[in-house]
Amino acid sequence: MTRHPLGLSGFRLLFIGRTLSTLGDAVVPAALAIAITRATGSAGALGLVLGCAMVPRLFLLPLGGVVGDRFDPRLVALVTDLVRAVAQLLVGLELLGGHPSLPHIAIASAVGGIASAFAMPTAAPLVAATVQGELRLRANALLGSATAAARFGGPALAGLLVYTAGPGWAFVLDGATFVLSAALLTRLRVDRVPVEPRSLRRNLAEGWSEVRSRNWYWTSLIAHGTWNAANAVLLTLGPLIAATRLGGDGVWVALTQAGAVGLLAGSLVAGRLRPRRPVLAGNLALALYGLPLLALALPAPAPLVVAANAVALAGLGFLNPVWQTVVQQEFAPGVLARVTSYDWLLSLAGAPLGYVLAPLAADAWGSRAPLLVTAGLVTLVCAGTAAVPGVRRYGGRPATAAEAGAGAGTAPGPVTERPPARARAQAPDQAPDRAPAEDPNQDQTGIRA
């Protein structure tokens, strides 16, 4: 039996495909900002395009979870990859034509956002079916490391494309990686747990019931949403502080690159460690995000601010694979897509709030006040999950028979592998799912936090 996930033929394909597609997505944000700014000279136009992708994604995520459980997640991921490939290629052609239309780009962004709402919930079921047992944490850590590496190299590649060939080629590249991902998915064969056909309302209610029945889960999602709101505050106020108080735009570039290095380091550490209480350890790691917010509020010297962001993003890099592994092990295959969709929804919902409130608060009281308040809030909420019994106990002791079927307020058992799941990947005919663009958040820096 192989002791490394890359020894599994299916995971090798998954890893290669998602690494390439994530790199394509990492190129797009910088290229999009430059292209829209060149075409319109308006920050509001860029906000419109980003909003056209984010709003439908958030509203349709629960429906995407239902579809991911009701139908073959491999097929759902394949179709959405093709839809997003067409959307990105159309934007690329629009930009290459020399006369881009803002409405056309906004519509393409909305189509991509809709497709991603159905694609994102399929990631967990496909990873869970591809890698079994104790290798799953290392597999999730490897995928997290690939995402971090792509985020580090993506902006540099975007700059190379933009200033040599034009921003349109960044979208062509991203579209091509979606096509590659879809091609690899055609080779994946996954046995799935059949879900009894029910009404949409019933399916949504069942997924929500799974979320709220575990107090360690929904309270952690509140912490993850708070983290994303704090990240939005930093992304909104940080660039101006770096430019005016810390020495120039180069400091902000250094800060973001240090964050990518920290994210990579945290993912690598997660693949080596097996904390006894993984949910508690992950949430405490997220609490480190108060450090760069505090450093910017003072403001501390530039090297200290950069180092603080590296440490904070290392916490996120550690949390993501640990959390993904826990969720993939704890929830049955037949509800995993729905649970994941609510996970994404609640985690990412804090980001728009941060984007809206941060500039309003800065205009009213200056940037220091919202940064200090946000630093205290993210530290308190993330570390405060330690007060929840389920968070403290998860992984601390074996589960009893009563706990295995218990509802809210009970402490789950250890992070050990369940009996062989009914969802299986059949090697060697395995191919990868597409990683969600760490877009708004990316950024989906967003937790997934």
Secondary structure, DSSP 8 states (H G I E B T S, - for coil): --SSGGGSHHHHHHHHHHHHHHHHHHHHHHHHHHHHHHHH--HHHHHHHHHHHHHHHHHHHHHHHHHHHHS-HHHHHHHHHHHHHHHHHHHHHHHHTT---HHHHHHHHHHHHHHHHHHGGGHHHHHHHHS-TTHHHHHHHHHHHHHHHHHHHHHHHHHHHHHHT-THHHHHHHHHHHHHHHHHHTT--EE--------HHHHHHHHHHHHHT-HHHHHHHHHHHHHHHHHHHHHHHHHHHHHHHSSSHHHHHHHHHHHHHHHHHHHHHHHH---SSHHHHHHHHHGGGHHHHHHHHTT--HHHHHHHHHHHHHHHHHHHHHHHHHHHHHS-GGGHHHHHHHHHHHHHTHHHHHHHHHHHHHHHH-SHHHHHHHHHHHHHHHHHGGGSHHHHHTTTS---HHHHT--TT-----S---S--S-EE-TTS----------SGGGTTS---
